[in-house]
Structures are given as C-alpha cells and as structure tokens.
Amino acid sequence: MKIDIDPQTESRLKEIAASGNASPEALAAEIIAAQIQDQHQARYWQERAEDMAAFDAMKKGEYISQEEMFAKLDQLAMKAREQAEHGG
C-alpha cells in the first residue's frame, strides 16, 4: 500500500526516523498502528459507557420493547458486517 503525504511531513518523518535509527516507512507504520489502536480504545470506552448506562436503566426498571431490541440487534449486526467487510 502506498500513502501520499506532503513534503513537509515526509521530511519530518525522515528526520525523526534518522534520529531513532529506523526507516521512515517503519516509523510511519508505527504511527498508523498506534492511531488505529487509539481509535479502538476510544470505541471500547464509548461502548462501555453505553452498556453501563443501559445496565443502570435496567436496574431502575427501564426496559425496552422487544421490537426496539430487535432493531438494536439488527443495527449491531449491520455494523459488524460493515466492519468485517472494511477491516475496521
């Protein structure tokens, strides 16, 4: 895969890579991997907060209808399918 970056960013990558005794490509790959990990972490915490809010509501006796649950499950299935297709 090739990623086009602006000359200034490329120059900066080369500088940082040289000081760390690594290739600019390896450094860029590390940065991208860290960014992806950060996105997964953010998604985890967002979903966790949503789950805790739902659990608290359940403890208070606030339930959703079966139709609403099926709609939510359909949304989750569609989201999982999209992520599987797009590697996300």
C-alpha positions in Angstrom: 0.0 0.0 0.0 1.2 3.5 -0.8 0.2 6.6 1.2 0.9 10.0 -0.2 2.0 12.6 2.3 3.0 16.2 1.9 6.7 17.0 1.6 7.0 18.7 5.0 5.6 15.6 6.8 7.8 13.4 4.7 10.9 15.5 5.7 9.9 15.4 9.4 9.4 11.6 9.2 12.9 11.2 7.7 14.4 13.4 10.5 12.7 11.5 13.3 13.5 8.1 11.7 17.1 9.0 11.3 17.4 10.1 15.0 15.8 6.8 16.1 17.8 4.6 13.7 14.7 3.5 11.9 13.3 3.8 8.4 10.7 6.4 7.7 8.4 3.6 6.5 8.7 1.7 9.7 8.1 4.9 11.7 5.0 5.8 9.6 3.7 2.2 10.1 4.1 2.5 13.9 2.3 5.9 13.9 -0.6 4.5 11.9 -0.8 1.4 14.1 -0.9 3.5 17.2 -3.6 5.7 15.7 -5.7 2.6 14.9 -5.2 1.3 18.4 -6.3 4.7 19.8 -9.5 4.5 17.8 -10.2 1.0 19.1 -9.7 2.2 22.6 -12.0 5.1 22.2 -14.7 2.9 20.7 -14.3 0.4 23.6 -14.8 3.2 26.2 -17.7 4.7 24.3 -19.4 1.3 24.0 -18.6 0.5 27.7 -20.3 3.8 28.8 -23.3 3.0 26.7 -23.5 -0.5 28.2 -23.2 0.8 31.7 -26.0 3.4 31.1 -28.2 0.6 29.7 -27.4 -1.6 32.7 -28.2 1.3 35.1 -31.5 1.9 33.3 -32.3 -1.8 33.5 -31.7 -1.8 37.3 -34.2 1.1 37.6 -36.8 -1.0 35.7 -36.4 0.9 32.5 -36.7 -1.7 29.8 -37.0 -1.5 26.0 -39.6 -3.3 24.0 -38.8 -6.5 22.0 -39.2 -4.6 18.8 -36.6 -2.0 19.9 -34.3 -4.8 20.9 -34.6 -6.5 17.6 -33.9 -3.1 15.8 -30.8 -2.6 18.0 -29.6 -6.2 17.2 -30.1 -5.5 13.5 -28.0 -2.3 13.8 -25.3 -4.2 15.6 -25.3 -7.0 13.0 -25.1 -4.5 10.2 -22.3 -2.6 11.9 -20.4 -5.9 12.4 -20.9 -6.9 8.8 -19.6 -3.5 7.6 -16.5 -3.7 9.9 -15.8 -7.2 8.6 -16.1 -6.1 5.0 -13.9 -3.0 5.6 -11.4 -4.4 8.1 -12.4 -2.0 10.8 
